[in-house]
Amino acid sequence: MKNVKAAAAHDRYLFDSGTDLGGAQLNYLSALLDGTTRSVLGSLTLAERPRCLEIGAGNGSVARMLAEEFSGQVMAVDLDVDHLEPSPGVEVDRYDIRDGVPAGPYDLIHTRFVLVHLPSRREIFARLIDALSPGGWLVIADMGFAGELLTAPEESDHQLWRKYYHAASRIVGPAAGHDYGWAEQVEREMYAAGLIDIAAEHLVPLARGGGPWTRYHSNLSLQAEEAFLSAGLSRAELTRFRAMLADPRFRARFFTVTYTVGQKPPR
Ligand SMILES: C[S@@+](CC[C@H](N)C(=O)[O-])C[C@H]1O[C@@H](n2cnc3c(N)ncnc32)[C@H](O)[C@@H]1O
């Protein structure tokens, strides 16, 4: 297993996708979210062979979906392309979206769980609008904060939950450049940018002990273990946290997911 590089440096992505744990994180996200992504993309009226840009493509599941199910010609970019293979209709490029947008224009730009992490999200957003062709769609899915423990196996787990969240807010909170208000602001940003046919869908997934969302969060706690230790949790507390997440008596809402779509007016 490769080492996990975890750092809360400003404007730097915390979770190193190139590691084994990073690969597992991407696979959890695909399994948890691709169904909703498919139905959101399916609700759009797309050009015949749409030129698509998939930003922060992760393991490429959405890029492949765009090529195979929506006849897209897809440019899939990510900082880390270790889990991203070219496939029919999908070109892959190692690319930092903070540096600009790969030459367009695009009939569809999609990005999921990326902009929330990047302090320059508004500058990137403005460039994405510019890169849309007339009639092109922008689709942004991002996470917001929920942080609600509903039931836990032990009374003391409530205190552990608060401690974990306090540490998490230091690691992936506003001080580290993340913005959990952003996802719900995208709709207003699209309106202000002149997009039309804007629609938003807001999900509040329930994470059940031993279920897919808790396995995803357990994996994240392993991926960022060094950062959690630096933020004041002990290894024993992290081990207990993961045991709690595996217990069927655990129920919580970790975060919300908002999908927002908008179209550049056709000429
Ligand atoms: C949480 S993962 C989401 C992956 C995928 N979009 C999904 O939802 O399954 C965030 C992805 O964005 C990539 N990423 C982070 N910062 C980036 C940047 N500045 N430019 C391009 N990709 C970036 C990461 O390498 C990672 O693959």
The ligand as an SDF file (V2000), in Angstrom:
LIG
                    3D

 27 29  0  0  0  0  0  0  0  0999 V2000
  -13.6520   13.6690   -3.8550 C   0  0  0  0  0  0  0  0  0  0  0  0
  -12.8770   13.2070   -5.3590 S   0  0  0  0  0  0  0  0  0  0  0  0
  -14.2770   13.1070   -6.4310 C   0  0  0  0  0  0  0  0  0  0  0  0
  -14.0180   12.2380   -7.6340 C   0  0  0  0  0  0  0  0  0  0  0  0
  -15.1730   12.1740   -8.6270 C   0  0  0  0  0  0  0  0  0  0  0  0
  -15.4870   13.4890   -9.1440 N   0  0  0  0  0  0  0  0  0  0  0  0
  -16.4030   11.5880   -7.9810 C   0  0  0  0  0  0  0  0  0  0  0  0
  -17.3020   12.3180   -7.5650 O   0  0  0  0  0  0  0  0  0  0  0  0
  -16.4590   10.3470   -7.8620 O   0  0  0  0  0  0  0  0  0  0  0  0
  -12.1440   14.7050   -5.9110 C   0  0  0  0  0  0  0  0  0  0  0  0
  -11.3180   14.5030   -7.1810 C   0  0  0  0  0  0  0  0  0  0  0  0
  -10.9050   15.8010   -7.6420 O   0  0  0  0  0  0  0  0  0  0  0  0
   -9.5300   15.7470   -7.9720 C   0  0  0  0  0  0  0  0  0  0  0  0
   -8.9960   17.1120   -7.8120 N   0  0  0  0  0  0  0  0  0  0  0  0
   -8.7780   17.7700   -6.6640 C   0  0  0  0  0  0  0  0  0  0  0  0
   -8.2640   18.9980   -6.9190 N   0  0  0  0  0  0  0  0  0  0  0  0
   -8.1760   19.1050   -8.2700 C   0  0  0  0  0  0  0  0  0  0  0  0
   -7.7100   20.1210   -9.1490 C   0  0  0  0  0  0  0  0  0  0  0  0
   -7.2240   21.2710   -8.6580 N   0  0  0  0  0  0  0  0  0  0  0  0
   -7.7430   19.8990  -10.5020 N   0  0  0  0  0  0  0  0  0  0  0  0
   -8.2180   18.7260  -10.9750 C   0  0  0  0  0  0  0  0  0  0  0  0
   -8.6640   17.7070  -10.1920 N   0  0  0  0  0  0  0  0  0  0  0  0
   -8.6430   17.8970   -8.8530 C   0  0  0  0  0  0  0  0  0  0  0  0
   -8.9430   14.7310   -7.0110 C   0  0  0  0  0  0  0  0  0  0  0  0
   -7.7060   14.1990   -7.4700 O   0  0  0  0  0  0  0  0  0  0  0  0
  -10.0550   13.6890   -6.9540 C   0  0  0  0  0  0  0  0  0  0  0  0
   -9.9290   12.7080   -7.9610 O   0  0  0  0  0  0  0  0  0  0  0  0
  1  2  1  0
  2  3  1  0
  2 10  1  0
  3  4  1  0
  4  5  1  0
  5  6  1  0
  5  7  1  0
  7  8  2  0
  7  9  1  0
 10 11  1  0
 11 12  1  0
 11 26  1  0
 12 13  1  0
 13 14  1  0
 13 24  1  0
 14 15  1  0
 14 23  1  0
 15 16  2  0
 16 17  1  0
 17 18  1  0
 17 23  2  0
 18 19  1  0
 18 20  2  0
 20 21  1  0
 21 22  2  0
 22 23  1  0
 24 25  1  0
 24 26  1  0
 26 27  1  0
M  CHG  2   2   1   9  -1
M  END
$$$$
